[in-house]
Amino acid sequence: MMKMKMKATTLCAGLMVISATAFAQNIKLPAPQKSGGKPLMEALSQRQSMRDFDTKTLGEQTLSNLLWAAYGFNRDDKRTVPSAMNRQEFEVYAVTEKGAYRYNAKDNVLEQVSNKDLRAQTGKQGSTAPLNLVYAYDTKKMSDEKLAYGDCGFISQNVYLYCASEGLATVVRGGGMNKEELAKALSLKQDYAIVFAQTIGYPKK
């Protein structure tokens, strides 16, 4: 009887692993392109918030470039944005029609955390746009909320400048969402807090 229970337990554990593997549809992104785009002063002159988005999806190369600009590594252990005391306390989540993903900048991989379309949970303005980025920080790494919000601003501004350079539309939003419910949907750890969501897509013509 004991052996049968052990076998059943082993079988259940194996099925759980198989199920989890089948559920996780990670996306290996192409290497980000780190050259090209508009000159900085031109991108700054065209930086703006836009709230009308086309439903056309972003290609994987564009997504890779965008995420690297937002929060990638431009040196072995340093990001494309500064952070107070180099805490690097943020995680960036990409929410799309096909699911939600954590951006793993080291491996340039989108790690799936949900196979559901959670765009509406990021706020009304992001419900039909192809991409919403969600910025959440580790409160254990950064206990000062004001500093965390400042660090998040750097990430958001990089996204704004990339979008201006590439002819994309974007808007950053601090409200219009239930952050607790969204944190659950993204399977955030208890110590993480959502700051902003940022909607990205092609401008609606």
Biotite code that builds the C-alpha atoms (Angstrom):
import biotite.structure as struc

atoms = struc.array([
    struc.Atom([0.000, 0.000, 0.000], chain_id="A", res_id=1, res_name="MET", atom_name="CA", element="C"),
    struc.Atom([2.841, 2.403, 0.917], chain_id="A", res_id=2, res_name="MET", atom_name="CA", element="C"),
    struc.Atom([4.604, 1.705, -2.394], chain_id="A", res_id=3, res_name="LYS", atom_name="CA", element="C"),
    struc.Atom([1.383, 2.396, -4.307], chain_id="A", res_id=4, res_name="MET", atom_name="CA", element="C"),
    struc.Atom([0.990, 5.741, -2.521], chain_id="A", res_id=5, res_name="LYS", atom_name="CA", element="C"),
    struc.Atom([4.586, 6.666, -3.298], chain_id="A", res_id=6, res_name="MET", atom_name="CA", element="C"),
    struc.Atom([4.107, 5.791, -6.969], chain_id="A", res_id=7, res_name="LYS", atom_name="CA", element="C"),
    struc.Atom([0.896, 7.835, -7.100], chain_id="A", res_id=8, res_name="ALA", atom_name="CA", element="C"),
    struc.Atom([2.663, 10.803, -5.498], chain_id="A", res_id=9, res_name="THR", atom_name="CA", element="C"),
    struc.Atom([5.557, 10.519, -7.960], chain_id="A", res_id=10, res_name="THR", atom_name="CA", element="C"),
    struc.Atom([3.121, 10.286, -10.870], chain_id="A", res_id=11, res_name="LEU", atom_name="CA", element="C"),
    struc.Atom([1.218, 13.389, -9.713], chain_id="A", res_id=12, res_name="CYS", atom_name="CA", element="C"),
    struc.Atom([4.450, 15.340, -9.317], chain_id="A", res_id=13, res_name="ALA", atom_name="CA", element="C"),
    struc.Atom([5.535, 14.281, -12.788], chain_id="A", res_id=14, res_name="GLY", atom_name="CA", element="C"),
    struc.Atom([2.219, 15.355, -14.287], chain_id="A", res_id=15, res_name="LEU", atom_name="CA", element="C"),
    struc.Atom([2.501, 18.722, -12.536], chain_id="A", res_id=16, res_name="MET", atom_name="CA", element="C"),
    struc.Atom([5.963, 19.260, -14.055], chain_id="A", res_id=17, res_name="VAL", atom_name="CA", element="C"),
    struc.Atom([4.709, 18.275, -17.520], chain_id="A", res_id=18, res_name="ILE", atom_name="CA", element="C"),
    struc.Atom([1.694, 20.562, -17.117], chain_id="A", res_id=19, res_name="SER", atom_name="CA", element="C"),
    struc.Atom([3.847, 23.490, -16.028], chain_id="A", res_id=20, res_name="ALA", atom_name="CA", element="C"),
    struc.Atom([6.239, 22.907, -18.933], chain_id="A", res_id=21, res_name="THR", atom_name="CA", element="C"),
    struc.Atom([3.360, 22.784, -21.392], chain_id="A", res_id=22, res_name="ALA", atom_name="CA", element="C"),
    struc.Atom([1.884, 25.968, -19.925], chain_id="A", res_id=23, res_name="PHE", atom_name="CA", element="C"),
    struc.Atom([5.052, 28.048, -20.119], chain_id="A", res_id=24, res_name="ALA", atom_name="CA", element="C"),
    struc.Atom([5.449, 29.325, -23.670], chain_id="A", res_id=25, res_name="GLN", atom_name="CA", element="C"),
    struc.Atom([8.614, 31.354, -23.289], chain_id="A", res_id=26, res_name="ASN", atom_name="CA", element="C"),
    struc.Atom([9.762, 33.540, -26.175], chain_id="A", res_id=27, res_name="ILE", atom_name="CA", element="C"),
    struc.Atom([13.440, 33.784, -27.081], chain_id="A", res_id=28, res_name="LYS", atom_name="CA", element="C"),
    struc.Atom([13.826, 37.253, -28.546], chain_id="A", res_id=29, res_name="LEU", atom_name="CA", element="C"),
    struc.Atom([16.277, 38.138, -31.319], chain_id="A", res_id=30, res_name="PRO", atom_name="CA", element="C"),
    struc.Atom([19.336, 40.095, -30.248], chain_id="A", res_id=31, res_name="ALA", atom_name="CA", element="C"),
    struc.Atom([18.462, 43.791, -29.813], chain_id="A", res_id=32, res_name="PRO", atom_name="CA", element="C"),
    struc.Atom([19.657, 46.147, -32.521], chain_id="A", res_id=33, res_name="GLN", atom_name="CA", element="C"),
    struc.Atom([21.758, 48.796, -30.804], chain_id="A", res_id=34, res_name="LYS", atom_name="CA", element="C"),
    struc.Atom([22.312, 51.125, -33.731], chain_id="A", res_id=35, res_name="SER", atom_name="CA", element="C"),
    struc.Atom([20.090, 53.215, -35.987], chain_id="A", res_id=36, res_name="GLY", atom_name="CA", element="C"),
    struc.Atom([17.003, 55.197, -35.091], chain_id="A", res_id=37, res_name="GLY", atom_name="CA", element="C"),
    struc.Atom([16.562, 58.947, -35.079], chain_id="A", res_id=38, res_name="LYS", atom_name="CA", element="C"),
    struc.Atom([19.137, 61.308, -33.557], chain_id="A", res_id=39, res_name="PRO", atom_name="CA", element="C"),
    struc.Atom([18.514, 62.059, -29.878], chain_id="A", res_id=40, res_name="LEU", atom_name="CA", element="C"),
    struc.Atom([17.468, 65.691, -30.384], chain_id="A", res_id=41, res_name="MET", atom_name="CA", element="C"),
    struc.Atom([14.986, 64.695, -33.087], chain_id="A", res_id=42, res_name="GLU", atom_name="CA", element="C"),
    struc.Atom([13.518, 61.954, -30.869], chain_id="A", res_id=43, res_name="ALA", atom_name="CA", element="C"),
    struc.Atom([13.186, 64.436, -28.002], chain_id="A", res_id=44, res_name="LEU", atom_name="CA", element="C"),
    struc.Atom([11.385, 66.885, -30.256], chain_id="A", res_id=45, res_name="SER", atom_name="CA", element="C"),
    struc.Atom([8.862, 64.189, -31.207], chain_id="A", res_id=46, res_name="GLN", atom_name="CA", element="C"),
    struc.Atom([8.356, 62.658, -27.754], chain_id="A", res_id=47, res_name="ARG", atom_name="CA", element="C"),
    struc.Atom([4.672, 62.741, -26.797], chain_id="A", res_id=48, res_name="GLN", atom_name="CA", element="C"),
    struc.Atom([1.860, 60.804, -25.137], chain_id="A", res_id=49, res_name="SER", atom_name="CA", element="C"),
    struc.Atom([-0.655, 59.232, -27.499], chain_id="A", res_id=50, res_name="MET", atom_name="CA", element="C"),
    struc.Atom([-3.790, 57.360, -26.499], chain_id="A", res_id=51, res_name="ARG", atom_name="CA", element="C"),
    struc.Atom([-5.155, 56.049, -29.796], chain_id="A", res_id=52, res_name="ASP", atom_name="CA", element="C"),
    struc.Atom([-3.554, 52.805, -30.914], chain_id="A", res_id=53, res_name="PHE", atom_name="CA", element="C"),
    struc.Atom([-3.793, 50.569, -33.938], chain_id="A", res_id=54, res_name="ASP", atom_name="CA", element="C"),
    struc.Atom([-4.322, 46.886, -33.144], chain_id="A", res_id=55, res_name="THR", atom_name="CA", element="C"),
    struc.Atom([-1.354, 45.815, -35.306], chain_id="A", res_id=56, res_name="LYS", atom_name="CA", element="C"),
    struc.Atom([1.052, 43.686, -33.274], chain_id="A", res_id=57, res_name="THR", atom_name="CA", element="C"),
    struc.Atom([4.696, 44.537, -32.738], chain_id="A", res_id=58, res_name="LEU", atom_name="CA", element="C"),
    struc.Atom([7.275, 42.263, -34.333], chain_id="A", res_id=59, res_name="GLY", atom_name="CA", element="C"),
    struc.Atom([9.698, 40.329, -32.136], chain_id="A", res_id=60, res_name="GLU", atom_name="CA", element="C"),
    struc.Atom([12.653, 42.431, -33.293], chain_id="A", res_id=61, res_name="GLN", atom_name="CA", element="C"),
    struc.Atom([10.847, 45.648, -32.360], chain_id="A", res_id=62, res_name="THR", atom_name="CA", element="C"),
    struc.Atom([9.849, 44.127, -29.033], chain_id="A", res_id=63, res_name="LEU", atom_name="CA", element="C"),
    struc.Atom([13.430, 43.078, -28.322], chain_id="A", res_id=64, res_name="SER", atom_name="CA", element="C"),
    struc.Atom([14.760, 46.544, -29.171], chain_id="A", res_id=65, res_name="ASN", atom_name="CA", element="C"),
    struc.Atom([12.075, 48.238, -27.070], chain_id="A", res_id=66, res_name="LEU", atom_name="CA", element="C"),
    struc.Atom([12.643, 46.099, -23.982], chain_id="A", res_id=67, res_name="LEU", atom_name="CA", element="C"),
    struc.Atom([16.415, 46.483, -24.206], chain_id="A", res_id=68, res_name="TRP", atom_name="CA", element="C"),
    struc.Atom([15.989, 50.261, -24.405], chain_id="A", res_id=69, res_name="ALA", atom_name="CA", element="C"),
    struc.Atom([13.637, 50.124, -21.418], chain_id="A", res_id=70, res_name="ALA", atom_name="CA", element="C"),
    struc.Atom([15.602, 47.913, -19.051], chain_id="A", res_id=71, res_name="TYR", atom_name="CA", element="C"),
    struc.Atom([18.296, 45.930, -20.804], chain_id="A", res_id=72, res_name="GLY", atom_name="CA", element="C"),
    struc.Atom([21.974, 45.601, -19.947], chain_id="A", res_id=73, res_name="PHE", atom_name="CA", element="C"),
    struc.Atom([24.437, 47.814, -21.789], chain_id="A", res_id=74, res_name="ASN", atom_name="CA", element="C"),
    struc.Atom([27.387, 46.553, -19.695], chain_id="A", res_id=75, res_name="ARG", atom_name="CA", element="C"),
    struc.Atom([27.951, 43.296, -17.833], chain_id="A", res_id=76, res_name="ASP", atom_name="CA", element="C"),
    struc.Atom([26.088, 44.373, -14.708], chain_id="A", res_id=77, res_name="ASP", atom_name="CA", element="C"),
    struc.Atom([24.643, 47.800, -15.574], chain_id="A", res_id=78, res_name="LYS", atom_name="CA", element="C"),
    struc.Atom([21.331, 48.704, -17.184], chain_id="A", res_id=79, res_name="ARG", atom_name="CA", element="C"),
    struc.Atom([20.313, 51.178, -19.862], chain_id="A", res_id=80, res_name="THR", atom_name="CA", element="C"),
    struc.Atom([18.761, 53.197, -17.016], chain_id="A", res_id=81, res_name="VAL", atom_name="CA", element="C"),
    struc.Atom([20.190, 54.324, -13.662], chain_id="A", res_id=82, res_name="PRO", atom_name="CA", element="C"),
    struc.Atom([18.787, 53.235, -10.319], chain_id="A", res_id=83, res_name="SER", atom_name="CA", element="C"),
    struc.Atom([19.378, 54.578, -6.827], chain_id="A", res_id=84, res_name="ALA", atom_name="CA", element="C"),
    struc.Atom([22.425, 52.860, -5.310], chain_id="A", res_id=85, res_name="MET", atom_name="CA", element="C"),
    struc.Atom([22.357, 50.552, -8.353], chain_id="A", res_id=86, res_name="ASN", atom_name="CA", element="C"),
    struc.Atom([19.600, 48.509, -6.708], chain_id="A", res_id=87, res_name="ARG", atom_name="CA", element="C"),
    struc.Atom([18.093, 47.451, -10.070], chain_id="A", res_id=88, res_name="GLN", atom_name="CA", element="C"),
    struc.Atom([14.908, 46.796, -8.148], chain_id="A", res_id=89, res_name="GLU", atom_name="CA", element="C"),
    struc.Atom([12.474, 46.642, -11.071], chain_id="A", res_id=90, res_name="PHE", atom_name="CA", element="C"),
    struc.Atom([10.940, 43.864, -13.100], chain_id="A", res_id=91, res_name="GLU", atom_name="CA", element="C"),
    struc.Atom([9.313, 44.636, -16.454], chain_id="A", res_id=92, res_name="VAL", atom_name="CA", element="C"),
    struc.Atom([6.305, 42.628, -17.603], chain_id="A", res_id=93, res_name="TYR", atom_name="CA", element="C"),
    struc.Atom([5.016, 42.562, -21.176], chain_id="A", res_id=94, res_name="ALA", atom_name="CA", element="C"),
    struc.Atom([1.251, 42.069, -21.424], chain_id="A", res_id=95, res_name="VAL", atom_name="CA", element="C"),
    struc.Atom([-0.062, 41.067, -24.850], chain_id="A", res_id=96, res_name="THR", atom_name="CA", element="C"),
    struc.Atom([-3.075, 39.398, -26.407], chain_id="A", res_id=97, res_name="GLU", atom_name="CA", element="C"),
    struc.Atom([-1.320, 36.015, -26.217], chain_id="A", res_id=98, res_name="LYS", atom_name="CA", element="C"),
    struc.Atom([-0.310, 36.253, -22.562], chain_id="A", res_id=99, res_name="GLY", atom_name="CA", element="C"),
    struc.Atom([1.842, 38.028, -20.012], chain_id="A", res_id=100, res_name="ALA", atom_name="CA", element="C"),
    struc.Atom([5.604, 37.691, -19.741], chain_id="A", res_id=101, res_name="TYR", atom_name="CA", element="C"),
    struc.Atom([8.461, 38.681, -17.452], chain_id="A", res_id=102, res_name="ARG", atom_name="CA", element="C"),
    struc.Atom([11.374, 40.243, -19.315], chain_id="A", res_id=103, res_name="TYR", atom_name="CA", element="C"),
    struc.Atom([14.573, 38.326, -18.538], chain_id="A", res_id=104, res_name="ASN", atom_name="CA", element="C"),
    struc.Atom([17.150, 40.853, -19.741], chain_id="A", res_id=105, res_name="ALA", atom_name="CA", element="C"),
    struc.Atom([20.186, 38.640, -19.098], chain_id="A", res_id=106, res_name="LYS", atom_name="CA", element="C"),
    struc.Atom([18.953, 35.902, -21.440], chain_id="A", res_id=107, res_name="ASP", atom_name="CA", element="C"),
    struc.Atom([16.823, 38.184, -23.646], chain_id="A", res_id=108, res_name="ASN", atom_name="CA", element="C"),
    struc.Atom([13.822, 35.954, -23.041], chain_id="A", res_id=109, res_name="VAL", atom_name="CA", element="C"),
    struc.Atom([10.169, 36.638, -22.305], chain_id="A", res_id=110, res_name="LEU", atom_name="CA", element="C"),
    struc.Atom([9.167, 34.197, -19.560], chain_id="A", res_id=111, res_name="GLU", atom_name="CA", element="C"),
    struc.Atom([5.450, 33.484, -19.612], chain_id="A", res_id=112, res_name="GLN", atom_name="CA", element="C"),
    struc.Atom([3.607, 34.074, -16.343], chain_id="A", res_id=113, res_name="VAL", atom_name="CA", element="C"),
    struc.Atom([0.083, 33.835, -17.758], chain_id="A", res_id=114, res_name="SER", atom_name="CA", element="C"),
    struc.Atom([-1.470, 32.523, -20.957], chain_id="A", res_id=115, res_name="ASN", atom_name="CA", element="C"),
    struc.Atom([-4.469, 34.852, -20.567], chain_id="A", res_id=116, res_name="LYS", atom_name="CA", element="C"),
    struc.Atom([-5.091, 38.207, -22.219], chain_id="A", res_id=117, res_name="ASP", atom_name="CA", element="C"),
    struc.Atom([-4.646, 40.566, -19.252], chain_id="A", res_id=118, res_name="LEU", atom_name="CA", element="C"),
    struc.Atom([-4.519, 43.815, -21.216], chain_id="A", res_id=119, res_name="ARG", atom_name="CA", element="C"),
    struc.Atom([-7.836, 45.078, -19.839], chain_id="A", res_id=120, res_name="ALA", atom_name="CA", element="C"),
    struc.Atom([-6.471, 44.690, -16.301], chain_id="A", res_id=121, res_name="GLN", atom_name="CA", element="C"),
    struc.Atom([-3.703, 47.178, -17.082], chain_id="A", res_id=122, res_name="THR", atom_name="CA", element="C"),
    struc.Atom([-6.314, 49.891, -17.642], chain_id="A", res_id=123, res_name="GLY", atom_name="CA", element="C"),
    struc.Atom([-8.958, 50.883, -20.163], chain_id="A", res_id=124, res_name="LYS", atom_name="CA", element="C"),
    struc.Atom([-6.535, 52.639, -22.502], chain_id="A", res_id=125, res_name="GLN", atom_name="CA", element="C"),
    struc.Atom([-4.470, 49.497, -22.863], chain_id="A", res_id=126, res_name="GLY", atom_name="CA", element="C"),
    struc.Atom([-7.270, 47.013, -23.483], chain_id="A", res_id=127, res_name="SER", atom_name="CA", element="C"),
    struc.Atom([-6.917, 46.901, -27.280], chain_id="A", res_id=128, res_name="THR", atom_name="CA", element="C"),
    struc.Atom([-3.347, 48.115, -27.817], chain_id="A", res_id=129, res_name="ALA", atom_name="CA", element="C"),
    struc.Atom([-0.904, 45.331, -28.743], chain_id="A", res_id=130, res_name="PRO", atom_name="CA", element="C"),
    struc.Atom([1.433, 45.831, -25.781], chain_id="A", res_id=131, res_name="LEU", atom_name="CA", element="C"),
    struc.Atom([1.342, 47.057, -22.210], chain_id="A", res_id=132, res_name="ASN", atom_name="CA", element="C"),
    struc.Atom([4.458, 47.132, -20.074], chain_id="A", res_id=133, res_name="LEU", atom_name="CA", element="C"),
    struc.Atom([3.971, 46.837, -16.320], chain_id="A", res_id=134, res_name="VAL", atom_name="CA", element="C"),
    struc.Atom([6.698, 48.079, -13.981], chain_id="A", res_id=135, res_name="TYR", atom_name="CA", element="C"),
    struc.Atom([6.948, 46.446, -10.550], chain_id="A", res_id=136, res_name="ALA", atom_name="CA", element="C"),
    struc.Atom([9.695, 46.837, -7.972], chain_id="A", res_id=137, res_name="TYR", atom_name="CA", element="C"),
    struc.Atom([11.080, 44.715, -5.168], chain_id="A", res_id=138, res_name="ASP", atom_name="CA", element="C"),
    struc.Atom([10.293, 46.584, -1.940], chain_id="A", res_id=139, res_name="THR", atom_name="CA", element="C"),
    struc.Atom([13.002, 44.594, -0.135], chain_id="A", res_id=140, res_name="LYS", atom_name="CA", element="C"),
    struc.Atom([15.646, 45.917, -2.514], chain_id="A", res_id=141, res_name="LYS", atom_name="CA", element="C"),
    struc.Atom([14.235, 49.441, -2.399], chain_id="A", res_id=142, res_name="MET", atom_name="CA", element="C"),
    struc.Atom([12.281, 50.467, 0.690], chain_id="A", res_id=143, res_name="SER", atom_name="CA", element="C"),
    struc.Atom([12.090, 54.155, -0.311], chain_id="A", res_id=144, res_name="ASP", atom_name="CA", element="C"),
    struc.Atom([8.993, 54.493, -2.490], chain_id="A", res_id=145, res_name="GLU", atom_name="CA", element="C"),
    struc.Atom([10.015, 57.940, -3.774], chain_id="A", res_id=146, res_name="LYS", atom_name="CA", element="C"),
    struc.Atom([13.324, 56.617, -5.073], chain_id="A", res_id=147, res_name="LEU", atom_name="CA", element="C"),
    struc.Atom([11.550, 53.669, -6.698], chain_id="A", res_id=148, res_name="ALA", atom_name="CA", element="C"),
    struc.Atom([9.145, 55.992, -8.494], chain_id="A", res_id=149, res_name="TYR", atom_name="CA", element="C"),
    struc.Atom([12.108, 58.037, -9.713], chain_id="A", res_id=150, res_name="GLY", atom_name="CA", element="C"),
    struc.Atom([13.832, 54.930, -11.039], chain_id="A", res_id=151, res_name="ASP", atom_name="CA", element="C"),
    struc.Atom([10.623, 53.905, -12.801], chain_id="A", res_id=152, res_name="CYS", atom_name="CA", element="C"),
    struc.Atom([10.531, 57.299, -14.499], chain_id="A", res_id=153, res_name="GLY", atom_name="CA", element="C"),
    struc.Atom([13.879, 56.560, -16.137], chain_id="A", res_id=154, res_name="PHE", atom_name="CA", element="C"),
    struc.Atom([12.510, 53.310, -17.594], chain_id="A", res_id=155, res_name="ILE", atom_name="CA", element="C"),
    struc.Atom([9.366, 54.997, -18.863], chain_id="A", res_id=156, res_name="SER", atom_name="CA", element="C"),
    struc.Atom([11.312, 57.834, -20.473], chain_id="A", res_id=157, res_name="GLN", atom_name="CA", element="C"),
    struc.Atom([13.558, 55.387, -22.324], chain_id="A", res_id=158, res_name="ASN", atom_name="CA", element="C"),
    struc.Atom([10.419, 53.790, -23.735], chain_id="A", res_id=159, res_name="VAL", atom_name="CA", element="C"),
    struc.Atom([9.087, 57.210, -24.754], chain_id="A", res_id=160, res_name="TYR", atom_name="CA", element="C"),
    struc.Atom([12.324, 58.028, -26.588], chain_id="A", res_id=161, res_name="LEU", atom_name="CA", element="C"),
    struc.Atom([12.456, 54.656, -28.322], chain_id="A", res_id=162, res_name="TYR", atom_name="CA", element="C"),
    struc.Atom([8.853, 55.057, -29.468], chain_id="A", res_id=163, res_name="CYS", atom_name="CA", element="C"),
    struc.Atom([9.546, 58.588, -30.740], chain_id="A", res_id=164, res_name="ALA", atom_name="CA", element="C"),
    struc.Atom([12.566, 57.268, -32.629], chain_id="A", res_id=165, res_name="SER", atom_name="CA", element="C"),
    struc.Atom([10.631, 54.411, -34.240], chain_id="A", res_id=166, res_name="GLU", atom_name="CA", element="C"),
    struc.Atom([7.287, 56.082, -34.949], chain_id="A", res_id=167, res_name="GLY", atom_name="CA", element="C"),
    struc.Atom([5.377, 54.221, -32.236], chain_id="A", res_id=168, res_name="LEU", atom_name="CA", element="C"),
    struc.Atom([2.690, 55.596, -29.926], chain_id="A", res_id=169, res_name="ALA", atom_name="CA", element="C"),
    struc.Atom([2.908, 55.341, -26.149], chain_id="A", res_id=170, res_name="THR", atom_name="CA", element="C"),
    struc.Atom([1.418, 56.657, -22.920], chain_id="A", res_id=171, res_name="VAL", atom_name="CA", element="C"),
    struc.Atom([2.381, 55.940, -19.315], chain_id="A", res_id=172, res_name="VAL", atom_name="CA", element="C"),
    struc.Atom([-0.392, 55.470, -16.759], chain_id="A", res_id=173, res_name="ARG", atom_name="CA", element="C"),
    struc.Atom([-0.381, 55.384, -12.982], chain_id="A", res_id=174, res_name="GLY", atom_name="CA", element="C"),
    struc.Atom([-4.090, 54.771, -12.482], chain_id="A", res_id=175, res_name="GLY", atom_name="CA", element="C"),
    struc.Atom([-7.054, 53.065, -14.099], chain_id="A", res_id=176, res_name="GLY", atom_name="CA", element="C"),
    struc.Atom([-6.055, 49.633, -12.849], chain_id="A", res_id=177, res_name="MET", atom_name="CA", element="C"),
    struc.Atom([-6.520, 47.497, -9.771], chain_id="A", res_id=178, res_name="ASN", atom_name="CA", element="C"),
    struc.Atom([-2.870, 46.996, -8.886], chain_id="A", res_id=179, res_name="LYS", atom_name="CA", element="C"),
    struc.Atom([-3.554, 44.232, -6.357], chain_id="A", res_id=180, res_name="GLU", atom_name="CA", element="C"),
    struc.Atom([-5.585, 42.187, -8.837], chain_id="A", res_id=181, res_name="GLU", atom_name="CA", element="C"),
    struc.Atom([-3.043, 42.782, -11.593], chain_id="A", res_id=182, res_name="LEU", atom_name="CA", element="C"),
    struc.Atom([-0.224, 41.696, -9.258], chain_id="A", res_id=183, res_name="ALA", atom_name="CA", element="C"),
    struc.Atom([-2.061, 38.414, -8.622], chain_id="A", res_id=184, res_name="LYS", atom_name="CA", element="C"),
    struc.Atom([-2.681, 37.869, -12.329], chain_id="A", res_id=185, res_name="ALA", atom_name="CA", element="C"),
    struc.Atom([1.031, 38.381, -13.029], chain_id="A", res_id=186, res_name="LEU", atom_name="CA", element="C"),
    struc.Atom([1.992, 36.055, -10.148], chain_id="A", res_id=187, res_name="SER", atom_name="CA", element="C"),
    struc.Atom([4.098, 38.772, -8.541], chain_id="A", res_id=188, res_name="LEU", atom_name="CA", element="C"),
    struc.Atom([5.886, 37.898, -5.331], chain_id="A", res_id=189, res_name="LYS", atom_name="CA", element="C"),
    struc.Atom([4.399, 39.391, -2.179], chain_id="A", res_id=190, res_name="GLN", atom_name="CA", element="C"),
    struc.Atom([7.225, 41.915, -1.812], chain_id="A", res_id=191, res_name="ASP", atom_name="CA", element="C"),
    struc.Atom([6.686, 43.441, -5.276], chain_id="A", res_id=192, res_name="TYR", atom_name="CA", element="C"),
    struc.Atom([4.632, 46.569, -5.912], chain_id="A", res_id=193, res_name="ALA", atom_name="CA", element="C"),
    struc.Atom([3.338, 47.854, -9.251], chain_id="A", res_id=194, res_name="ILE", atom_name="CA", element="C"),
    struc.Atom([4.136, 51.489, -10.059], chain_id="A", res_id=195, res_name="VAL", atom_name="CA", element="C"),
    struc.Atom([3.060, 52.227, -13.640], chain_id="A", res_id=196, res_name="PHE", atom_name="CA", element="C"),
    struc.Atom([1.743, 50.615, -16.785], chain_id="A", res_id=197, res_name="ALA", atom_name="CA", element="C"),
    struc.Atom([2.804, 51.894, -20.195], chain_id="A", res_id=198, res_name="GLN", atom_name="CA", element="C"),
    struc.Atom([0.858, 51.247, -23.371], chain_id="A", res_id=199, res_name="THR", atom_name="CA", element="C"),
    struc.Atom([2.690, 50.884, -26.687], chain_id="A", res_id=200, res_name="ILE", atom_name="CA", element="C"),
    struc.Atom([1.561, 50.349, -30.255], chain_id="A", res_id=201, res_name="GLY", atom_name="CA", element="C"),
    struc.Atom([1.369, 51.867, -33.693], chain_id="A", res_id=202, res_name="TYR", atom_name="CA", element="C"),
    struc.Atom([-0.505, 55.168, -33.847], chain_id="A", res_id=203, res_name="PRO", atom_name="CA", element="C"),
    struc.Atom([-4.087, 54.855, -35.038], chain_id="A", res_id=204, res_name="LYS", atom_name="CA", element="C"),
    struc.Atom([-4.581, 56.502, -38.420], chain_id="A", res_id=205, res_name="LYS", atom_name="CA", element="C"),
])
